[in-house]
Amino acid sequence: MKNKVTNSDVFQLMEKWAPKQLAYDWDNVGLQIGSYHNPVTKVLISLDVMENVVDEAIEKGANLIIAHHPFLFKALKQVNIETPQGRVIQKLLENHISVYATHTNLDIAVGGVNDMLADALGIEKNDIIVETDREKLYKIVVYVPETHIDEVRESLGSSGAGHIGNYSHCTFQTKGQGTFKPLEGSQPFIGTENELEFVDEVKIETIIPKSILHQVISSLITAHPYEEVAYDVFPLANEGKRYGIGRIGTLKNKMDLNSFCEHVKKVLDVPALRVTGDLNKKVKKVAVLGGSGEKYIHHAKQKGADVYITGDMTFHVAQDAWQMGLAVIDAGHYIEKIMKQFTAAHLKEHLDKENIDILVSESNTDPFQFV
């Protein structure tokens, strides 16, 4: 981190956790309003960006709002400050508050919204419900003089290369001899202009996921002693990390559906919920998908779920689930508010040495109330 933290620095932290390329193509994630270069002193974490949230940010002096739901989702055709959206845009710009959205990428990311929900509910041995992406892998090969093996190898490992399963800094090394002739105008680390040089070198090979390829190469070039670094990058057929929407796993102990509903209400702070199925039915395998998840009922059933927790379930889809023997708990879209505390904790952990306040929004953005 630089001495003065900017929006860009915070965005990079978020995107290391929830890369933007994980988001669905219809989604709008990343910077919504503001600038990448504005300095950050106080961040407000919110599920949504509504006028009460912006008023809270103004009152608390926050100059960056990180939200789960994108504020700008459909294309703007006008900014009329007499409309709710226009007033919000005006307040954000007048008070120099930037807005950043991390939506379906945070749903899909490891440790993201669906993992937060599964962990909170005590769902163990998690798997994804629907695979959306597999990370592409590359092999990088670099030639290093024997005097600098440790420095270059460490730069590769510390920047994220060489991770295989639960192991880091995985490389393979082969000794050999490199040749080169420094031409006129060069500034060789080893050798003399216009004379062929022979150097004992080591070939270091390691594996890199596509998402960090450029930062690993940058770190490699910084650590390497040569003026011109010789390296190769090869695409691999190996399958990388799986990413997907929703989570499914098992409860430690079976319980009847009615008791599980009470558990869901307590853990997710839901005053009421809708449920289909036999309330006396024993449930063990549980699927969860934050937000609107009705189109994934068949996937949850195929994965063997006894009960599926999501939001925005419509009448006929609920009937379909009921008829196929899948219990459904519609706990509402607002259960995604769980992301506020976890996102704040994530940023605090990575910005603990910076003079930045990370706040959790106290504004209610749930449009529904129970009477």
Phi, psi and chi 1 to 4 in degrees:
 res  aa     phi    psi   chi1   chi2   chi3   chi4
   1 MET       -  144.3  -77.5  -67.0  179.3      -
   2 LYS   -78.3  169.6  -51.7  176.8 -176.7   70.9
   3 ASN   -61.3  -39.9  -69.2  -27.2      -      -
   4 LYS  -106.1  110.6 -177.7 -179.9  -73.5 -172.5
   5 VAL   -76.9  133.5  177.2      -      -      -
   6 THR  -110.7  169.8   65.6      -      -      -
   7 ASN   -52.8  -42.4  -78.3  -18.9      -      -
   8 SER   -57.6  -39.4 -178.5      -      -      -
   9 ASP   -62.8  -43.7  -64.3  -42.9      -      -
  10 VAL   -67.7  -41.0  179.7      -      -      -
  11 PHE   -60.8  -40.4  -61.3  167.7      -      -
  12 GLN   -62.8  -38.4  -74.2  176.9   32.8      -
  13 LEU   -62.8  -43.9  -77.6  175.5      -      -
  14 MET   -65.4  -39.2  -70.7  -60.1  -58.0      -
  15 GLU   -79.7  -18.4  -72.4  163.0   21.6      -
  16 LYS   -69.8  -34.8 -173.7  174.9 -178.4 -179.1
  17 TRP   -79.4  -48.8  176.9   22.6      -      -
  18 ALA  -126.8   81.3      -      -      -      -
  19 PRO   -55.8  139.3  -23.6   33.1      -      -
  20 LYS   -61.1  -29.0  -69.6  170.3   67.9  175.2
  21 GLN   -69.6  -11.9   64.1  -95.7   26.3      -
  22 LEU   -75.0  -20.9  -66.4 -177.9      -      -
  23 ALA   -66.1  150.3      -      -      -      -
  24 TYR   -62.1  152.5  -78.3  101.7      -      -
  25 ASP   -68.7  -19.3   55.7    9.1      -      -
  26 TRP   -84.4   -6.5   48.9 -101.5      -      -
  27 ASP   -84.3  164.5 -156.4    0.1      -      -
  28 ASN  -130.3   95.9 -176.4   28.4      -      -
  29 VAL  -115.2  165.1  -60.7      -      -      -
  30 GLY    99.6 -157.8      -      -      -      -
  31 LEU   -61.6  128.2  177.9   66.4      -      -
  32 GLN  -105.7  -45.5  -54.6  -94.8  -70.1      -
  33 ILE  -145.0  139.3  -70.9  178.6      -      -
  34 GLY   117.7 -146.2      -      -      -      -
  35 SER  -142.2  148.9  165.9      -      -      -
  36 TYR   -69.4  -23.1  -72.1   95.6      -      -
  37 HIS  -100.8   -4.2  -52.9  -63.7      -      -
  38 ASN   -63.0  137.0  -74.8   -2.6      -      -
  39 PRO   -68.4  148.7   22.8  -30.7      -      -
  40 VAL  -115.2  130.2  179.3      -      -      -
  41 THR  -121.5  -26.0   56.0      -      -      -
  42 LYS  -149.2  129.3 -165.8  173.1  -70.6 -172.6
  43 VAL  -115.8  134.7 -177.8      -      -      -
  44 LEU  -111.4  125.3 -176.8   68.1      -      -
  45 ILE   -99.0  126.9  -48.3  -63.9      -      -
  46 SER  -141.5  155.7  178.3      -      -      -
  47 LEU   -72.6  -40.9  179.7   62.1      -      -
  48 ASP  -130.4  166.7  -53.1  -79.5      -      -
  49 VAL  -115.4   95.6 -178.8      -      -      -
  50 MET  -118.3  173.3  -62.2  178.5   66.9      -
  51 GLU   -61.7  -37.5 -168.6  163.3    9.5      -
  52 ASN   -66.4  -31.5   58.7  -19.7      -      -
  53 VAL   -68.6  -43.4  174.3      -      -      -
  54 VAL   -64.9  -40.2  175.9      -      -      -
  55 ASP   -61.1  -39.1  -70.9  -20.2      -      -
  56 GLU   -64.1  -42.1 -179.7 -174.9    4.9      -
  57 ALA   -62.1  -41.5      -      -      -      -
  58 ILE   -63.5  -46.2  -66.0  168.9      -      -
  59 GLU   -62.0  -38.0  179.7 -175.6  -12.5      -
  60 LYS   -92.1   -3.0  -66.0  178.5  176.0  177.5
  61 GLY    77.6   23.0      -      -      -      -
  62 ALA   -77.1  138.3      -      -      -      -
  63 ASN  -114.0    9.0   44.2   17.6      -      -
  64 LEU  -147.2  129.6  171.4   61.4      -      -
  65 ILE  -110.0  125.1  -63.0  172.4      -      -
  66 ILE  -106.6  119.2  -67.3 -179.8      -      -
  67 ALA  -122.1  155.4      -      -      -      -
  68 HIS   -81.2  -48.4 -175.6   45.6      -      -
  69 HIS   -86.9  127.3  -65.8  142.4      -      -
  70 PRO   -61.0  134.6  -23.0   34.1      -      -
  71 PHE   -72.8  -41.4  172.9   62.2      -      -
  72 LEU  -103.9  102.3  -60.4  178.0      -      -
  73 PHE  -109.3  -45.7 -160.7   71.1      -      -
  74 LYS  -100.6  157.0  -62.3  178.3 -179.7  177.6
  75 ALA   -61.2  134.4      -      -      -      -
  76 LEU   -80.7  133.7  -81.3  175.4      -      -
  77 LYS  -106.7  -19.9  -65.5 -175.2  177.7  179.2
  78 GLN  -161.2  158.5   63.2  173.3 -157.7      -
  79 VAL  -117.0   93.1  179.4      -      -      -
  80 ASN   -98.4  111.5 -179.5   -8.6      -      -
  81 ILE   -72.9   -0.3   62.1  173.5      -      -
  82 GLU   -90.0   -5.1  -65.6  177.6   -2.5      -
  83 THR   -97.7  159.0   65.8      -      -      -
  84 PRO   -55.8  -45.5  -28.1   36.0      -      -
  85 GLN   -65.2  -40.9 -173.0 -177.8   46.7      -
  86 GLY   -63.3  -40.8      -      -      -      -
  87 ARG   -62.6  -41.1  -74.4 -162.4  -52.2  -88.1
  88 VAL   -63.0  -45.7  169.7      -      -      -
  89 ILE   -59.5  -43.5  -68.1  172.4      -      -
  90 GLN   -60.9  -46.3 -178.4 -176.7   32.4      -
  91 LYS   -63.3  -40.9  -74.1 -175.8  177.4 -177.2
  92 LEU   -62.2  -46.6  -71.0  165.9      -      -
  93 LEU   -69.3  -43.1  -66.4  175.2      -      -
  94 GLU   -64.3  -29.9  -73.6 -179.5  -12.8      -
  95 ASN  -103.3   11.8  -69.1  -83.3      -      -
  96 HIS    53.9   45.4  -53.0  -72.8      -      -
  97 ILE  -105.3  124.3  -60.8  171.6      -      -
  98 SER   -90.7  155.1  -62.5      -      -      -
  99 VAL  -127.8  132.8  173.4      -      -      -
 100 TYR  -129.8  135.0  177.3   90.0      -      -
 101 ALA  -114.7  135.0      -      -      -      -
 102 THR  -129.0   97.7  177.5      -      -      -
 103 HIS  -108.1 -103.7 -169.3 -150.7      -      -
 104 THR   -65.4  -22.8   50.9      -      -      -
 105 ASN   -65.9  -35.4   50.7  -34.8      -      -
 106 LEU   -77.4  -27.5 -170.8   61.3      -      -
 107 ASP   -62.7  -42.4  -70.8  -32.6      -      -
 108 ILE   -84.1  -31.9  -69.6  167.7      -      -
 109 ALA   -57.7  149.8      -      -      -      -
 110 VAL   -64.4  127.5  175.9      -      -      -
 111 GLY    81.4    7.5      -      -      -      -
 112 GLY   -83.4 -160.6      -      -      -      -
 113 VAL   -56.2  -44.9  173.7      -      -      -
 114 ASN   -72.0  -31.5  -72.5  -63.3      -      -
 115 ASP   -68.7  -38.3  -80.2  -35.7      -      -
 116 MET   -58.4  -46.5  -63.0  171.7 -164.9      -
 117 LEU   -65.1  -45.2  -69.4  166.8      -      -
 118 ALA   -62.4  -44.3      -      -      -      -
 119 ASP   -64.1  -43.0  -68.4  -15.7      -      -
 120 ALA   -62.5  -35.2      -      -      -      -
 121 LEU   -84.7   -5.1  -68.9  165.7      -      -
 122 GLY    78.5   29.4      -      -      -      -
 123 ILE   -86.5  121.0  -58.6  170.6      -      -
 124 GLU  -106.2  165.7  -58.3  174.5  -17.7      -
 125 LYS    52.3   54.6  -60.7  177.9 -177.8  176.9
 126 ASN   -69.8  145.9  -72.0  -19.7      -      -
 127 ASP  -134.7  163.6 -169.9   13.6      -      -
 128 ILE   -79.0  154.6   61.2  176.6      -      -
 129 ILE   -82.2  -49.0  -63.3  177.1      -      -
 130 VAL  -131.9  121.7 -179.1      -      -      -
 131 GLU   -72.2  131.7 -177.3  176.8  -44.1      -
 132 THR  -114.2  -19.6   56.5      -      -      -
 133 ASP  -164.3  152.4 -166.1   19.7      -      -
 134 ARG  -127.1  131.6  -83.1 -170.5 -176.1  -98.8
 135 GLU   -71.9  134.0 -174.8  155.2   43.7      -
 136 LYS   -77.0  143.5  -68.4 -178.0  180.0  178.3
 137 LEU  -114.3  148.1  -61.6  175.1      -      -
 138 TYR  -130.3  153.5  -69.2   82.8      -      -
 139 LYS  -107.8  132.4  174.9 -177.4  -80.6 -170.4
 140 ILE  -111.2  135.9 -170.9  166.5      -      -
 141 VAL  -122.9  126.1  178.9      -      -      -
 142 VAL  -133.0  146.1   61.1      -      -      -
 143 TYR  -107.6  124.2  -57.2   86.5      -      -
 144 VAL  -130.6  135.7 -173.3      -      -      -
 145 PRO   -62.8  145.7   22.1  -31.8      -      -
 146 GLU   -55.8  -25.3  -69.8 -174.8  -19.4      -
 147 THR   -70.7  -16.9   54.4      -      -      -
 148 HIS  -124.0   20.7  -74.2   72.6      -      -
 149 ILE   -59.0  -49.8  -61.3  170.9      -      -
 150 ASP   -61.5  -44.5  -67.9  -19.5      -      -
 151 GLU   -63.1  -45.1  -69.2   92.0  -28.9      -
 152 VAL   -70.7  -42.9  171.9      -      -      -
 153 ARG   -60.6  -41.6 -173.8  177.3   54.7 -130.7
 154 GLU   -67.0  -36.8  177.8   57.4   30.6      -
 155 SER   -63.5  -37.4   77.5      -      -      -
 156 LEU   -65.9  -48.6  -69.1  168.3      -      -
 157 GLY   -65.9  -43.1      -      -      -      -
 158 SER   -71.4  -20.4   60.8      -      -      -
 159 SER   -92.9    1.6   58.6      -      -      -
 160 GLY   111.6   -3.9      -      -      -      -
 161 ALA   -78.1  159.0      -      -      -      -
 162 GLY    76.2   25.3      -      -      -      -
 163 HIS   -94.7  118.1  -79.6 -105.5      -      -
 164 ILE  -129.4  111.0  -57.9  176.4      -      -
 165 GLY    60.4 -127.0      -      -      -      -
 166 ASN   -93.2   19.8  -67.3  -35.1      -      -
 167 TYR  -118.8  142.8  -62.8   85.5      -      -
 168 SER  -118.7  171.5   69.4      -      -      -
 169 HIS    57.1   34.6  -66.1   73.5      -      -
 170 CYS   -80.7  120.4  -60.4      -      -      -
 171 THR  -140.7  166.2   64.8      -      -      -
 172 PHE  -128.4  137.1 -172.1   78.9      -      -
 173 GLN  -124.3  137.3  -60.8  174.8 -174.5      -
 174 THR  -132.9  128.8  -49.9      -      -      -
 175 LYS   -81.3  146.6  -70.8 -172.3  176.4 -178.2
 176 GLY  -164.8 -167.8      -      -      -      -
 177 GLN  -129.0  128.7 -168.2  173.4   62.4      -
 178 GLY  -102.7  151.2      -      -      -      -
 179 THR  -129.2  148.3   65.5      -      -      -
 180 PHE  -164.1  156.9   57.0   87.8      -      -
 181 LYS  -123.6  111.4  179.2 -172.5  -72.3 -173.3
 182 PRO   -64.7  125.3  -19.2   32.3      -      -
 183 LEU   -90.2  172.2  -59.0  178.0      -      -
 184 GLU   -60.6  132.0 -173.6  175.6  -12.7      -
 185 GLY    95.0   -9.3      -      -      -      -
 186 SER   -79.1  163.7   62.4      -      -      -
 187 GLN  -127.9   74.2  -63.1  178.4  -32.1      -
 188 PRO   -68.6  141.1   27.1  -35.6      -      -
 189 PHE   -68.9  -37.2  176.1   75.4      -      -
 190 ILE  -129.4  142.3  -62.3  172.0      -      -
 191 GLY   102.6  177.1      -      -      -      -
 192 THR  -128.2  145.6  -54.2      -      -      -
 193 GLU   -52.9  135.2  -82.3 -170.4   16.5      -
 194 ASN    64.7   18.3  -63.4  -46.3      -      -
 195 GLU  -122.7  132.0  -68.7 -174.5   12.8      -
 196 LEU   -68.1  129.8 -172.5   63.0      -      -
 197 GLU  -113.8  138.6 -172.6   71.6   25.4      -
 198 PHE  -113.9  126.3  -65.0   82.4      -      -
 199 VAL  -131.3  133.1 -177.3      -      -      -
 200 ASP   -72.2  118.6  -69.2  -29.0      -      -
 201 GLU  -128.0  167.5  -66.5 -175.6  -26.2      -
 202 VAL  -124.3  132.9  172.2      -      -      -
 203 LYS   -89.8  119.6  179.5  173.1   71.4  171.2
 204 ILE  -106.6  127.8  -58.3  175.8      -      -
 205 GLU  -119.0  140.3  -56.5  175.3   58.3      -
 206 THR  -156.8  170.9 -168.1      -      -      -
 207 ILE  -108.4  144.3 -165.2  166.4      -      -
 208 ILE  -139.7  132.3  -51.7  173.0      -      -
 209 PRO   -73.2  149.5   22.6  -29.6      -      -
 210 LYS   -57.2  -35.5  179.8 -178.3  179.1 -179.2
 211 SER   -62.1  -23.8   60.2      -      -      -
 212 ILE  -118.7   13.3   60.8  169.2      -      -
 213 LEU   -55.6  -48.4  178.9   60.8      -      -
 214 HIS   -67.6  -38.4  -66.6  -61.7      -      -
 215 GLN   -70.5  -32.6   70.5 -172.7   55.9      -
 216 VAL   -66.7  -43.6  168.8      -      -      -
 217 ILE   -62.6  -41.0  -68.3  174.1      -      -
 218 SER   -61.6  -44.2  176.7      -      -      -
 219 SER   -64.7  -40.4  177.5      -      -      -
 220 LEU   -59.7  -48.0  161.9   66.9      -      -
 221 ILE   -64.0  -37.1  -69.0  172.5      -      -
 222 THR   -64.4  -39.7  -60.5      -      -      -
 223 ALA   -81.3  -22.8      -      -      -      -
 224 HIS   -75.7  139.3 -157.2  -71.9      -      -
 225 PRO   -78.3  -20.1   29.6  -36.1      -      -
 226 TYR   -76.1  149.9  -74.1  176.8      -      -
 227 GLU   -64.8  -40.9 -178.2 -176.7   16.3      -
 228 GLU  -120.4  118.6  -61.1  -68.9  -16.6      -
 229 VAL   -91.6  129.3 -179.2      -      -      -
 230 ALA   -92.9  115.9      -      -      -      -
 231 TYR  -148.7  156.0   67.0   89.0      -      -
 232 ASP  -124.6  148.3  -57.6  -53.7      -      -
 233 VAL  -127.1  125.4  177.9      -      -      -
 234 PHE  -120.9  132.8  -56.4   99.0      -      -
 235 PRO   -70.9  143.6   24.6  -31.2      -      -
 236 LEU  -112.1  152.8  -61.4  177.6      -      -
 237 ALA   -86.8   -9.8      -      -      -      -
 238 ASN   -56.6  144.3  -54.0   49.8      -      -
 239 GLU   -84.9  129.7  -68.3 -172.4  -20.4      -
 240 GLY   -87.9 -165.7      -      -      -      -
 241 LYS   -61.2  138.5 -174.5 -176.5  -64.9 -175.8
 242 ARG   -85.7  139.4  -65.0  167.0   62.9 -120.8
 243 TYR  -125.5  149.9  -67.3   98.6      -      -
 244 GLY  -171.8  174.0      -      -      -      -
 245 ILE   -97.2  142.6 -162.3   75.9      -      -
 246 GLY    76.2  163.2      -      -      -      -
 247 ARG  -136.9  147.9  -62.6  -65.7 -177.2  -94.0
 248 ILE  -139.5  139.1 -175.0  167.3      -      -
 249 GLY  -167.6 -161.3      -      -      -      -
 250 THR  -122.1  151.5   56.1      -      -      -
 251 LEU   -80.9  153.4  -59.4  174.0      -      -
 252 LYS   -61.8  -40.2 -172.2  173.5 -176.7 -179.5
 253 ASN  -132.0  145.5  -61.2  -57.1      -      -
 254 LYS   -63.9  150.2  -81.5 -172.9  177.8 -179.3
 255 MET  -150.1  158.8   63.9  175.1   73.0      -
 256 ASP   -73.2  156.9   60.8   67.6      -      -
 257 LEU   -59.1  -38.9 -179.9   57.9      -      -
 258 ASN   -61.8  -45.1 -173.2   65.0      -      -
 259 SER   -65.3  -36.5  -61.1      -      -      -
 260 PHE   -66.8  -37.0 -175.1   63.7      -      -
 261 CYS   -59.8  -42.2  -73.2      -      -      -
 262 GLU   -63.8  -38.1  -66.7  -59.9  -38.0      -
 263 HIS   -61.8  -45.6  173.0   66.5      -      -
 264 VAL   -61.6  -45.0  170.9      -      -      -
 265 LYS   -60.7  -42.8  -72.5 -162.3  -65.8 -176.5
 266 LYS   -68.8  -48.7 -179.1  178.9  178.8 -178.8
 267 VAL   -68.0  -41.8  170.0      -      -      -
 268 LEU   -95.8    6.3  -59.1 -176.8      -      -
 269 ASP    55.7   54.8 -172.1   27.7      -      -
 270 VAL  -112.3  123.5  179.3      -      -      -
 271 PRO   -70.0  -27.2   23.5  -33.1      -      -
 272 ALA  -160.4  160.1      -      -      -      -
 273 LEU  -150.5  167.3   45.6   76.0      -      -
 274 ARG  -107.7  143.1  -59.8 -172.5  -59.6  167.2
 275 VAL  -141.9  143.5   58.6      -      -      -
 276 THR  -112.6  152.7   69.0      -      -      -
 277 GLY   107.8  175.8      -      -      -      -
 278 ASP   -75.7  117.0 -179.0   -2.0      -      -
 279 LEU   -67.0  -16.1  -67.1  176.8      -      -
 280 ASN   -92.3   -5.4  -65.4  -46.4      -      -
 281 LYS   -63.7  137.0  170.4 -173.0  175.2 -179.4
 282 LYS   -80.8  133.7  -63.6  -66.6 -175.9 -178.9
 283 VAL  -120.7  140.8  -63.6      -      -      -
 284 LYS  -132.6  -45.4  176.3   75.5  171.5  177.9
 285 LYS   -96.8  123.7 -163.7  163.4 -171.3  178.6
 286 VAL  -124.9  133.8 -179.7      -      -      -
 287 ALA  -111.0  144.5      -      -      -      -
 288 VAL  -140.6  139.3   60.4      -      -      -
 289 LEU  -147.1  113.6 -166.0  154.2      -      -
 290 GLY   -68.6  148.4      -      -      -      -
 291 GLY    88.6 -144.3      -      -      -      -
 292 SER   -94.2  107.2  -57.9      -      -      -
 293 GLY  -122.8   19.6      -      -      -      -
 294 GLU   -65.3  -27.5   69.3  171.9   17.4      -
 295 LYS   -76.3   -1.7   71.7  178.5 -175.9  178.9
 296 TYR  -107.2   16.2  -61.9  108.3      -      -
 297 ILE   -62.1  -37.9   60.0  168.0      -      -
 298 HIS   -68.5  -36.0  -64.7  -77.2      -      -
 299 HIS   -65.2  -42.4  -61.2   86.2      -      -
 300 ALA   -62.6  -42.5      -      -      -      -
 301 LYS   -64.6  -44.1 -179.6   63.8  176.7  177.1
 302 GLN   -63.4  -29.4  -71.6  166.9    5.1      -
 303 LYS   -79.7   -3.8  -71.8  -84.3 -171.8  176.0
 304 GLY    91.7   17.5      -      -      -      -
 305 ALA   -67.4  138.5      -      -      -      -
 306 ASP   -83.0  -33.1  -61.0  -45.4      -      -
 307 VAL  -145.4  145.4   57.9      -      -      -
 308 TYR  -126.8  122.9  176.5   41.6      -      -
 309 ILE  -104.4  125.0  -53.2  163.0      -      -
 310 THR  -159.3 -163.5 -170.3      -      -      -
 311 GLY  -133.6  169.7      -      -      -      -
 312 ASP    60.3   37.9  -57.6  -19.2      -      -
 313 MET   -77.0  126.3 -173.4   67.5   57.9      -
 314 THR   -92.4  164.8   55.6      -      -      -
 315 PHE   -56.5  -53.3 -177.8   82.7      -      -
 316 HIS   -72.3  -33.6  -68.0  -66.9      -      -
 317 VAL   -67.3  -39.3  176.7      -      -      -
 318 ALA   -61.6  -39.0      -      -      -      -
 319 GLN   -62.4  -42.4  -78.8 -175.8  -31.6      -
 320 ASP   -59.9  -45.6  -68.5  -18.3      -      -
 321 ALA   -62.3  -42.8      -      -      -      -
 322 TRP   -59.0  -45.4 -177.9   25.5      -      -
 323 GLN   -69.1  -29.6  -67.1  -59.9  -65.4      -
 324 MET   -85.5    0.6   71.8  172.7   68.3      -
 325 GLY    85.0   15.6      -      -      -      -
 326 LEU   -99.2  115.7  174.2   66.6      -      -
 327 ALA   -71.1  139.4      -      -      -      -
 328 VAL  -125.1  131.7  171.2      -      -      -
 329 ILE  -110.4  111.3  -64.9  175.1      -      -
 330 ASP   -91.3   97.5 -175.3  -16.6      -      -
 331 ALA   -92.0    0.6      -      -      -      -
 332 GLY    93.1  154.4      -      -      -      -
 333 HIS   -65.9  -25.1 -155.8  120.5      -      -
 334 TYR   -73.1   -7.1 -158.7   56.8      -      -
 335 ILE   -63.2  -16.4   58.9  172.3      -      -
 336 GLU   -68.5   -6.4  -69.8 -174.5  -47.3      -
 337 LYS   -59.5  -14.7   67.7 -177.0  179.1 -177.0
 338 ILE   -57.5  -23.8 -163.6  171.4      -      -
 339 MET   -67.1  -21.6   60.4   77.4   56.9      -
 340 LYS   -63.2  -52.4  -64.8 -166.4  -69.6 -174.5
 341 GLN   -65.4  -42.6  -67.9  -73.6   -8.1      -
 342 PHE   -69.3  -39.0  -79.7   86.8      -      -
 343 THR   -67.5  -40.5  -57.0      -      -      -
 344 ALA   -61.4  -43.7      -      -      -      -
 345 ALA   -63.6  -39.2      -      -      -      -
 346 HIS   -62.2  -46.0  179.3   81.1      -      -
 347 LEU   -68.9  -38.8  -72.1 -179.9      -      -
 348 LYS   -60.6  -40.4  -76.0  176.8 -177.9  176.7
 349 GLU   -61.9  -38.9  178.7 -176.0   -8.2      -
 350 HIS   -93.9   -8.8  -70.6   85.6      -      -
 351 LEU  -119.1   22.1  -66.6  169.8      -      -
 352 ASP   -65.6  -20.3   61.9  -18.3      -      -
 353 LYS   -95.0    0.6  -64.7 -179.0 -179.4  178.8
 354 GLU  -105.1  151.9  -52.1  -66.6  -19.4      -
 355 ASN   -86.0   67.0 -172.3   27.7      -      -
 356 ILE  -129.4  133.0  -65.1  177.2      -      -
 357 ASP   -91.9  132.0  -67.4  -31.9      -      -
 358 ILE  -111.9  115.8  -49.3  -64.1      -      -
 359 LEU  -112.8  146.4  -51.2  175.9      -      -
 360 VAL   -99.2  125.4  172.7      -      -      -
 361 SER   -62.0  136.8  174.3      -      -      -
 362 GLU  -100.5    0.8  -61.2  173.9   24.4      -
 363 SER   -76.4  136.9  -61.1      -      -      -
 364 ASN   -85.7  125.6  177.5   33.7      -      -
 365 THR  -119.6   13.6   58.1      -      -      -
 366 ASP   -81.3  119.3 -172.8   -6.3      -      -
 367 PRO   -74.7  -14.9   27.2  -34.1      -      -
 368 PHE   -97.9  147.0  -64.4  108.2      -      -
 369 GLN  -137.9  153.9   51.6 -172.8  -40.3      -
 370 PHE  -104.8  131.5  -63.5   89.3      -      -
 371 VAL  -124.9      -  -63.6      -      -      -
